[in-house]
């Protein structure tokens, strides 16, 4: 699919692991994973079949302020400026692996909306929900899901209070609708550090935390990442 995957050795030195993501739009079927091994006796090429199954996603209706579905010209200027900011930030792909071990939930709150949901705003399908929503009351401390570097901490039109953490090698975590920041761009963060406070800023129907995860430009289901048993 045009992506390169880097493998890491387990501490015992006998096994290897890697993280990779599949775009939600990918058609079901069998795909080839080509693996190159550099051994003492020379390079070895392997091909493994990866099965991708069909997934069904729910559809929900939501009502938001008209400015989020029919923005005026001045608001469109801000949306356009925000788009440029996001494009630059989300293109970040640090070579070094900054995360370590498993990923943990950013808040102790239950999930209120899952990845992949079709969002019908004010009667029209506007977007697919490419993240995980937590029913976090306003004022809840939000934690980094793993270690990395903050590459954005800024208020944007749709996202509201918005933080992006670079975990290295194209893996980013995004935190939306925050009411306050506890970090700034350039700050290193450790696993579970407090980075902000939940709220209802931006295009939100009420207080909650939206967590999104991108891998090499692809949005992936945060719920899957949070469940992985990573060494």
N, C-alpha and C positions, 0 to 999 in steps of 0.2 A: 504493500500500500504506500510505498514511497518513504517509509520511516526506517530509521536505524535504531536498533535496540542494543544497549550496552549491558553486559552481564557482570555480576559481582560475585566474588567467591565467598562462600560461607566461612565462618571462623575456623571450622574444622578442616577446611581445605579440600573437601571431597565433593562438594556440590556447588552449583552456581544458580543464581536467580536473577531475574530482570523484571522491570515494570514496563508495561505497554498498554495502550488504549485503543479502542475501536470506535470510530465515529458512529453516532446513533443512526445515521442514514444508510449505513452499510447493508447491502443485500445479504440475506441469509445464504449460506453455502460453505464450501470447503476452500480454504485458502492456504497457500504455501508459506511457511516460515523457513527462510534459508539461514543456516547457521554456519559460521566460519570458526574453526578451532585452530589455534596456533599451538601445535604440540612439538615436543623436542625432535620427533622424527619427521616433522614437516606439517604443512597445513592440511586440514581435513574439512570437507564440505558436507553438511548434512541438510536434509530437507524434511520438515515435519508438517503434517497436515493439521490445520487449526479449523475447527468447526465453529461457525457463527450461526446462532439460532435466531429465529424471529422473536421479537419482543412486542408486547402490547402495552400501550401507555394510555392513561386516563385523560379525559378532557374536563376542564372545569371552567366555570364562568366567574369573572371577577369584575367589580365596579371600582373604577379609579377616577380621579379628577380629570375633567375634560382636557386639561393642558397636557396630559400624558398620551392621549389618543389623537388630539387635534391641536398640536402646538402652534402658536402664532409665529410670525416671522422672526421676532426677537428671540423667542425660545428655540426656534430652529437654528439660529446662529450658535447658541450655546450647545445644542445637541451636536452640531457639526464640529465645534471645537473639542468637545468631549470625545468624539469619535477618533479624532487625530491623536489625542492623549492615549486613549485605550489601545489603538493600533500600535503605537510605539512601545508601550509598556508590555503588551501581551506578546510582542515578538521576541521578548527576552529569552535567551536560551544559554545559560551559563554552562561552561564545559564541566565544571566540578560538581560532584554530587554533594549537596549540602544537607540533605535529610538523612536520618539514621533511625533504624528500627521502625516499629509500627506507627501508624497515624491515628490520632485520637480526636474525638468529637470536640468542636470548639466551645460548646456550651453543654450544660447538663440537662438541657430541655428535650422534650420528645419531638420527633419529626412531624411536621404538619403538612408537608407536600413533598412528593417524591420527584426524582429525576425523570424527564421525558414527558411530563404532562403538557398537553396543549392548552395554552392560555387563551381564553375568549374574553377580551377586555371590552366591556360596554357593547356586547353583542357581536363583535368581530374577532376572528382568530388573528391574534397579533404576533404570537411567538410560541416557541416550545420552551418549556421550563428546563434549562440546562444546568440545574443545580439541585440542592437539597435545602428545604426550608425547615428551620427549627422554631418551635413556638416559644421563643425566648421573650419574657416580659421586658419592657423597656428598662434599661439600666443594668441589664445582665452583663457581667464581664465576659468578653470574648477572648479565647485563647488561640494561639497559633497551633495548627494541627501537627506541625513538626518544625524542625529547625530550618532556618534559611535567612534570607535578607529581604527586608521590606523594600519594594521598588515603586510603590505608590501608596499614598495616604492622602486622599483628597475628596472633596464633595463634588459629585457629578450629577447631572440632571436626572437620569433614570435610576442610577445606582444609589444616589444619596451619598452618605458617608461610605467611602470605598477604600478598602485596603487590598493590596496584592502582595503576596510573598513569593519570592523565587526560591524554590527548593533545589534548584540545579538540574541540568540536563533536560531542560524543557518542561519541567514539572512546576506548575504554579498553583497556588490556592488563592481564591478570591472571596472577600467578605463584604457583603452589601447591606445597605440601609442602617448603617451605624449612626449613633447619636453623638459620639465623641471618639477621639483618637488617643491612644496611649503611646504611639510610635510615630515616626516620620520616615520618609524615604531615605534609604541608606543605612537604617538601623539593622544590626544583626539581631535575630531572635532565636531563642532556644525553644525546645519542645515545651509546649504548654504555657509559654509566656503570655501575659495579658497584653493584647494589642489594641483593644478598643472596647466600646460599650454599645450594646444592641439598642435599636430604636425603630423608627418607622419612616426614615427620610427617603426621598426619591419616590419612585413608583411602587408604593407599598399600600396594601389595604389595611394594615395595622402593624403593631410592633412584632417583629420577628427577625431572625438572622437567615440570610440566604448565603449558603456556602457553595461555591463552584470550584471545580478542579479542571485545569487544562494540562494536557500532555502533548508536547510538540504541536501546539495549535489546535488540538482536538479536545472538545469538552467531554469528560467522562463522568460516570456516576460516582459521586463522593461516597455514597453508602457502601459501594464495593471496596473502594480504597480503605475505608475505615475498618472494614472487616478482615482485611488481609493480614495473615500472620507473617510479617516481614522480619527476617533476622536482624 
